[in-house]
Structure formats: structure tokens, C-alpha cells
Amino acid sequence: MIFDTRADAGRQLGARMAHLRGQDVVVVGLPRGGVPVGFEVARALDAPLDVILVRKIGVPFQPELAMGAIAEGGVRVVNEETLLLADVSPEEFAAVEARETAELERRARRFRDGRPRIPLAGRTVVIVDDGIATGSTALAACRVVRAQCADRVVLATPVAARDRIDWLRRQADEVICVQSPASFLGIGEFYADFDQTPDEEVTDLLRRAAARRPEGMAGTGEGGGPGAGRVVEVAIPVEVGELAGRLSVPPQPAGVVVFAHGSGSSRNSSRNRFVADTLASAGLATLLFDLLTPEEERDVGNVFDIELLARRLLAATAWLQHVPATAALPLGYFGASTGAAAALSAAAEVDPQAVADVAAVVSRGGRPDLAWEALPAVRAPVLLVVGGRDEQVLELNRRARERLTGCASRLEIVPGATHLFGEPGSLEQVAALARDWFVDHLSLLGHAHRA
């Protein structure tokens, strides 16, 4: 197969990625040739587009042959085999690296044209290039994306050398490729038009993508506040500043569920977003928010400070009582991993005189052992959902359930699932279990409130 242009290749690539549509996706193109391909992929997924700046470190006498790569964030990849075969000295390598670092910084300024990077933390990041030969640049891109705490890394390209595919699958969570020929002389042989992409085209495509407003982006109700049937970006005040959040309120909601994400994640967690969408389809409002400020996230100890995280959950709960659309709705907590411990701790400490009582809690792959002392004080019905292959966490949940003496509880095991429920169909089972649990425990209270 020969692609007419990079745009044609991008449209064909995007057609193979329908399963990602509706997720919290960011598309990042490797400049320059990956950006025209990525523009079409982003359009197909209705997702934002950014660049992932990675520069190949080429052998001095054969620049197309990569002996390494550098990327934003100080990521550095060295191909020791190529370095040895090409007999390149450390001084020669350093000279090429310095030149490529300067070019990396220049392109960052020019391509983004003053716009900040799109945050990748907690999101599904699709890395797009116009073709992959050795894979060293793709490897560097995967590493820099993971360094920015992406929830899932997808590597997508119109064409890649077949002998690189299995290797690439060890670098990314998923590899999507239109064709993978056994005979691979160069990327250009698979394009009718493979002229170099100029900087101006990259800048223009990124500007056009930024001007597009994908469906489902945040809006505001009248007066700048959350309104029914809306998804809005919100700021929740806490003692050290504000926490960013996303509040979704369907028409005539029967209840509201507050999400507490796990360590290393955020309000943009694709897994929590998937569950939240399932709850919204059942008529439940949802709040996904960051439990820590950006400054606090720099201290890894805060991620496991369950007392602090529980206080933030209670602060968000109190804030919801001042939002007209959610003020009197029955309340539930959905916690993942360490966030489940925070949810259980908050449920145990909640003061009905200060904030709304908690009517139900769901834990996904949770660490209730981190809330061990609080468990007997929990009064809300608790659903514990654990993957069948997540053996250590499963045992922790079994023991924790024995301590949930003050409430109804149930342990659901998803067969074949591991801790992150990445296996086909497993997250759907989690979402369905959570939906049914919240509907059973919130909806009747919500209907009574509206009556």
C-alpha cells in the first residue's frame, strides 16, 4: 500500500482507532512529519493535538542512522550497539547531542507559538509518527510521555518495520499500525508524496487544532456556575489554594458520586472517566478532581497521606453542597487504589452536620488496608471490586471486609483482571458493578428528595 500524503495516512490510521474515541485522549505528533498524520488522528478521535519533541542523535557521517535520541524533560536514549558499530567517540556524541538540544528548544518555542504544553498526566496519550524504522525516536517519545504520568501510552503510525513491532509493544501499552512490511528500506517508499514537512505547516496545524473545540469540552451554566446537563471545569477551595475538578451534572440527577483517584493519577484518569460516563448514563452526577495541588504532587509522600487525601475529599463534598444542582443530592464515593482508602476514611469521618452523609462507597482495586483503623466506623454500604489476578490486593480486601462491621458490604471479583483492569471487558464489568451499586443506594433517596 502506498499512502498519497501524510494526511491520507492519518485518515487511514484514525479509522483504526475508533475504540479510543470518547476516552480522555491527547494526540501528540512527532515533528515534523508526525504532526500532519496526528492532525487527522486527532480529528478522528475528537481529541486535542500537541507535539512531543524528540530529536534523533544521528551518526556524524550518516545522520539518518540514529545512535540515540533526546526528548523534552531531559530524557536521553542511547543505542549502544549503533554507537559501538559506528565507532563514535564520546566527544563526537556530545557535539551532536548539543546541536540537537538547541534545535529541540528552538522547535518548542516555534511550534507551540506561546501555548503551554497540554497536560498528559492521567490521560491516554497517542504518540503519532509518519513511520517507524529503528524505533529509537518512538522509544524516547514513550519514555517522555510516561515521565509526564500518562495513564496509558498508545503508539500509532501508518507504517513500521515488521521486526520492530513486537519490540515496540514492549515500550507502549498498545501499538496501532496500518501496515508492517517485512522488507523496509525507508519510510518514504510508502508515500507517493513524502516531501519534508516545513515548520510553518506544523505551527499552522497545531494552531488550527487548538482553535477547534472538541465536543464534550467544559462549558458553564448561566452566571458561570455548573448547570444541569453540563460538564464544567471547577476549582475547589482548600486550605492551601484550589483543586482543579470536572463536574458533570445530567438532567434531573438522582445522586452525585465523588471520585478519589489512585497514586500517580489525577482527575483525568481514563479509567475513572470511563466509569463516570457509565454513571452519567444512569442519571448520576459525577465530580472528578485532583486531590493535591501541583506543588503538593512534587512530594511523593503526599500521595500516600490518606488523612490528607480524606480531608480533601471532605472539602469537595462540602463544596458540592454550595452548588445548586448538587446541593441536596444523595452522595457516593468511588475510590481507586489509594483513593479507595481516602474514600473509606472520609466516609468514616463524615459529620452530617457539616457535610452531606455518604450513602454508598465503591472501591476499585482499592487499598483499604491503608484505612485500617477507620473501617469499623464506616456506615455507608461498601462494594469492593478486585481483579481475580490481583492476588495481594484481593487478600487485603478480604481481610478489610471483615473489619467493615458497621455497614453492609460486598466483595466482587472480576475474573482474569489484574490491578488496573486493563484486560478486555474488565473495566466494563467494574463500571457496571459500580453503576448498579450506586443506583441501588442513591436513586431511591434521590427520587424521594425530588418528590
C-alpha positions in Angstrom: 0.0 0.0 0.0 1.2 3.5 -0.9 -0.2 6.5 1.0 -0.9 9.6 -1.1 0.2 12.0 1.6 0.7 12.2 5.3 -2.9 13.5 5.6 -4.1 10.4 3.7 -2.1 8.2 6.0 -3.5 10.0 9.1 -7.1 9.4 7.9 -6.4 5.7 7.4 -4.7 5.4 10.8 -7.5 7.3 12.5 -10.1 4.9 11.1 -8.4 2.1 13.0 -8.7 3.9 16.4 -12.4 4.1 16.9 -12.1 2.2 20.2 -10.3 5.2 21.7 -13.0 7.7 20.8 -14.8 9.0 23.9 -11.8 8.4 26.2 -9.7 11.1 27.7 -7.2 11.2 24.8 -4.4 13.6 23.9 -2.7 13.1 20.5 0.9 14.1 20.3 2.7 14.2 16.9 6.4 13.7 16.4 7.5 16.8 14.4 7.7 17.4 11.8 6.2 14.5 9.7 4.1 13.1 12.5 2.1 16.3 13.0 0.1 16.1 9.7 -0.6 12.5 10.5 -1.5 13.3 14.1 -3.8 16.2 13.0 -6.0 13.7 11.1 -5.9 11.2 14.0 -6.9 14.0 16.5 -9.8 15.0 14.2 -11.0 11.4 14.0 -10.8 11.0 17.8 -12.2 14.5 18.5 -9.1 15.0 20.7 -6.6 17.8 21.3 -3.3 17.8 19.5 0.2 18.7 20.7 3.7 17.9 19.7 6.1 15.5 21.5 9.5 17.0 20.9 12.1 14.3 20.4 15.3 14.7 18.4 17.3 11.9 16.8 21.1 11.9 17.6 22.5 10.7 14.3 25.8 9.2 13.5 28.1 12.1 12.3 28.9 10.6 8.9 25.4 9.1 8.4 22.8 11.4 10.1 19.8 9.2 9.2 21.3 6.4 11.4 20.3 7.0 15.0 22.8 6.4 17.7 20.3 7.8 20.3 17.6 10.4 20.9 16.8 13.2 23.3 13.4 14.5 24.3 11.7 17.1 26.4 12.1 16.7 30.2 15.7 15.6 29.9 15.0 12.2 28.5 18.1 10.6 26.8 18.2 7.3 24.9 21.5 5.8 23.7 21.7 3.0 21.2 24.9 1.3 22.5 25.0 -1.2 19.6 25.0 1.6 16.9 27.4 3.6 18.9 29.9 0.7 19.0 29.5 -0.3 15.4 29.9 3.3 14.2 32.9 3.8 16.4 31.7 7.2 17.6 33.8 8.9 20.4 32.1 10.4 23.5 33.2 13.9 22.2 31.6 13.3 18.8 28.4 12.1 20.5 28.3 15.1 22.9 28.7 17.5 19.9 25.7 16.1 18.1 23.7 16.0 21.3 24.4 19.7 22.0 23.3 20.6 18.5 20.1 18.6 18.7 19.3 20.0 22.1 19.5 23.5 20.8 17.2 22.5 17.9 14.8 20.9 20.3 14.5 24.1 22.3 14.0 26.2 19.1 11.2 24.0 17.9 9.4 24.0 21.2 9.3 27.8 21.1 8.3 28.0 17.5 5.7 25.1 17.2 3.7 26.0 20.3 3.7 29.7 19.5 3.4 30.7 23.1 0.8 28.0 24.1 1.6 25.8 27.1 2.0 22.0 26.8 -1.2 20.1 27.0 -1.2 18.2 30.3 -0.7 14.4 29.9 -1.0 13.2 33.4 -3.7 10.6 33.9 -4.7 10.6 30.3 -4.4 8.2 27.3 -1.7 9.6 25.1 -1.5 8.6 21.5 2.0 9.2 20.0 1.9 9.6 16.2 4.7 9.5 13.7 4.6 9.2 9.9 6.6 5.9 10.0 8.9 3.9 12.3 12.2 2.4 11.1 14.6 1.8 14.0 12.2 2.9 16.8 14.7 4.9 18.8 12.7 8.1 18.4 9.5 6.3 19.3 11.2 4.8 22.4 12.2 8.3 23.6 8.7 9.6 23.0 7.2 6.7 25.1 9.6 7.5 27.9 8.9 11.2 28.0 5.2 10.6 27.9 5.5 8.1 30.8 7.6 10.6 32.7 4.7 13.0 32.4 2.5 10.4 34.2 0.3 9.4 31.2 -2.2 6.8 32.3 -1.9 4.8 29.0 0.6 5.1 26.1 -0.5 4.2 22.6 2.0 4.3 19.7 0.3 4.9 16.3 1.9 5.0 12.9 0.9 4.3 9.3 3.9 2.1 8.7 6.5 0.3 10.8 9.2 -2.2 10.1 7.8 -5.7 11.0 10.8 -6.7 13.0 10.2 -3.6 15.2 6.5 -4.3 16.1 7.0 -6.8 18.9 9.8 -4.6 20.4 7.5 -1.6 20.2 4.8 -3.4 22.0 7.1 -3.7 25.0 7.5 0.1 25.0 3.9 1.1 24.7 0.6 -0.2 26.1 -0.8 -0.5 22.5 0.7 -0.3 19.0 -1.5 0.6 16.1 -0.1 0.3 12.6 -1.8 0.3 9.2 0.9 -1.8 7.6 4.1 -3.5 8.8 6.1 -4.8 5.8 8.9 -7.4 6.2 11.0 -5.5 3.6 11.7 -2.0 4.8 14.2 0.3 3.1 12.8 3.6 4.2 9.6 5.4 5.2 9.5 7.4 2.0 8.9 4.4 -0.1 5.4 4.0 1.3 4.3 7.5 0.3 3.6 9.0 -3.1 4.3 12.4 -1.6 7.0 12.4 1.1 8.3 16.0 0.9 9.7 17.3 4.1 7.1 19.0 6.3 8.1 22.6 6.9 8.0 24.3 10.3 5.3 26.6 9.1 2.9 23.7 8.4 3.5 22.2 11.8 2.8 25.5 13.5 -0.3 26.1 11.4 -1.7 22.6 12.1 -1.2 23.0 15.8 -2.9 26.4 15.8 -5.8 25.0 13.8 -6.1 22.1 16.2 -6.1 24.4 19.2 -8.8 26.6 17.7 -11.1 23.5 17.4 -13.3 22.9 20.3 -13.9 19.1 20.6 -17.4 18.0 21.6 -17.8 17.4 25.3 -15.4 20.0 26.5 -16.2 22.0 29.5 -18.9 24.7 29.5 -20.6 26.8 32.1 -24.1 27.3 33.2 -25.7 30.7 33.5 -23.8 33.0 35.8 -20.6 31.0 35.4 -21.7 28.1 37.6 -22.4 24.5 36.9 -25.7 23.8 35.3 -27.8 20.7 34.7 -26.8 18.7 31.7 -23.4 20.2 31.7 -19.8 19.3 32.1 -17.8 22.1 33.7 -14.3 22.7 34.9 -14.4 23.8 38.5 -12.0 25.0 41.3 -12.5 23.6 44.8 -11.1 25.8 47.6 -8.8 24.1 50.2 -6.5 25.4 52.9 -3.5 25.8 50.5 -5.3 27.1 47.4 -7.6 25.4 44.9 -8.0 21.9 43.4 -9.0 21.5 39.7 -12.0 19.4 39.0 -14.6 18.4 36.4 -18.3 18.3 37.4 -20.8 16.5 35.3 -24.5 17.0 36.0 -27.1 15.2 33.8 -30.7 16.4 33.7 -32.6 15.5 36.9 -29.7 13.7 38.6 -30.6 11.0 41.1 -27.4 11.4 43.1 -23.8 12.6 42.9 -20.6 10.4 43.0 -17.2 11.9 44.0 -14.2 10.2 42.6 -10.9 9.7 44.5 -8.1 8.7 42.1 -5.2 6.5 43.0 -1.5 7.4 43.3 0.2 8.8 40.3 -3.2 9.6 38.7 -5.5 12.7 38.5 -8.9 13.9 37.6 -8.0 13.0 34.0 -7.7 9.2 34.7 -9.1 7.5 31.7 -10.4 4.6 33.8 -12.3 6.8 36.2 -13.6 8.9 33.3 -14.9 5.6 31.7 -16.7 4.7 35.0 -18.0 8.3 35.4 -19.5 8.2 31.9 -21.3 4.9 32.7 -22.7 6.5 35.9 -23.8 9.6 33.9 -25.8 7.3 31.6 -27.6 6.0 34.6 -28.6 9.6 35.7 -25.9 10.2 38.3 -23.8 13.4 38.6 -20.0 13.0 39.0 -17.1 15.0 40.3 -13.6 14.1 39.3 -11.0 16.3 41.0 -7.3 16.5 41.8 -6.7 15.5 45.4 -3.4 17.5 45.6 -2.2 20.9 44.3 0.6 20.7 41.7 3.1 21.8 44.4 1.9 19.1 46.7 2.3 16.4 44.0 6.0 17.0 43.9 6.2 15.4 47.4 5.6 11.7 46.8 4.8 11.3 50.5 1.5 13.3 50.0 0.3 10.6 47.6 0.1 8.1 50.4 -1.0 10.6 53.1 -4.5 9.1 53.5 -5.5 11.5 56.2 -4.7 14.5 53.9 -6.5 12.9 50.9 -9.6 12.2 53.1 -9.7 15.8 54.1 -9.6 16.9 50.5 -12.5 14.5 49.8 -14.5 16.0 52.6 -13.7 19.5 51.3 -15.0 18.6 47.9 -18.1 17.1 49.5 -18.8 20.3 51.4 -18.2 22.3 48.2 -20.9 20.3 46.4 -23.4 21.5 49.0 -23.0 25.0 47.7 -23.6 24.1 44.1 -27.4 24.4 43.4 -27.5 21.4 41.0 -26.0 19.0 43.6 -26.7 20.7 47.0 -29.2 18.2 48.2 -28.4 15.1 46.2 -27.6 11.7 47.8 -23.8 11.3 47.8 -21.5 8.4 46.9 -17.7 7.9 46.9 -15.8 6.0 44.2 -12.2 5.3 45.1 -9.4 3.6 43.2 -6.3 2.2 44.7 -5.0 4.6 47.4 -8.1 6.8 46.6 -10.3 4.0 48.0 -8.5 4.3 51.3 -9.2 8.0 51.3 -12.9 7.4 50.4 -13.3 4.9 53.2 -11.6 7.2 55.7 -13.7 10.2 54.6 -16.9 8.0 54.9 -15.9 7.1 58.4 -15.2 10.7 59.5 -18.0 12.5 57.7 -20.0 14.8 60.0 -23.6 15.0 58.8 -23.9 18.4 60.5 -21.1 19.8 58.3 -21.4 17.9 55.0 -23.9 15.5 53.4 -24.0 12.0 54.7 -22.4 9.3 52.5 -24.9 6.9 51.1 -22.6 4.4 49.3 -18.9 3.7 48.6 -17.3 1.7 45.7 -13.6 0.7 45.8 -11.9 -0.3 42.6 -8.7 -2.3 43.2 -8.6 -0.5 46.5 -6.1 -0.4 49.3 -8.5 -0.5 52.3 -5.6 -1.6 54.5 -4.3 2.0 54.4 -7.6 3.0 56.2 -7.4 0.0 58.6 -8.4 1.9 61.8 -11.3 3.7 60.1 -13.0 0.7 58.6 -15.2 -0.2 61.6 -16.6 3.3 61.7 -17.9 3.2 58.1 -21.7 3.2 58.0 -22.3 3.6 54.2 -22.7 0.3 52.2 -19.4 -0.6 50.6 -18.7 -2.5 47.4 -15.2 -3.8 47.0 -14.2 -4.7 43.4 -10.9 -6.5 42.8 -9.3 -8.3 39.9 -9.0 -12.1 40.2 -5.3 -12.0 39.3 -4.6 -9.1 41.7 -3.8 -11.6 44.4 -2.2 -9.5 47.0 -4.8 -6.7 46.8 -7.5 -9.4 46.8 -6.3 -10.8 50.1 -6.1 -7.3 51.6 -9.7 -6.6 50.6 -10.9 -9.9 52.0 -9.3 -9.0 55.4 -10.6 -5.5 55.2 -14.2 -6.7 54.6 -14.0 -8.5 57.9 -13.4 -5.1 59.6 -16.4 -3.4 57.9 -18.5 -4.3 60.8 -20.7 -1.2 60.8 -22.1 -1.4 57.3 -23.4 -3.7 54.6 -20.5 -4.8 52.3 -19.9 -7.0 49.3 -16.7 -8.2 47.5 -16.9 -8.7 43.8 -14.0 -10.4 41.9 -13.6 -9.7 38.2 -12.2 -13.0 36.8 -8.9 -12.7 34.9 -8.4 -9.0 35.7 -5.2 -7.5 37.1 -4.8 -4.4 39.3 -5.5 -1.8 36.6 -8.4 -3.8 34.9 -6.7 -3.4 31.5 -7.9 -6.7 30.2 -10.7 -6.6 27.5 -14.1 -6.2 29.1 -12.8 -6.0 32.7 -13.2 -2.2 33.2 -16.7 -2.5 31.7 -17.6 -5.0 34.4 -16.2 -2.6 37.1 -18.3 0.2 35.7 -21.5 -1.9 35.6 -21.0 -3.1 39.2 -20.4 0.5 40.4 -23.4 1.8 38.4 -25.7 -0.8 39.9 -24.4 -0.3 43.4 -24.9 3.5 43.3 -28.3 3.3 41.5 -29.5 0.9 44.2 -28.3 3.0 47.1 -28.6 6.6 45.7 -31.5 6.6 43.3 -34.3 5.9 45.8 -33.0 8.7 48.0 -32.8 11.0 45.0 -36.3 10.3 43.9 -37.6 10.8 47.5 -35.8 14.2 47.5 -37.3 15.3 44.2 -40.8 14.2 45.5 
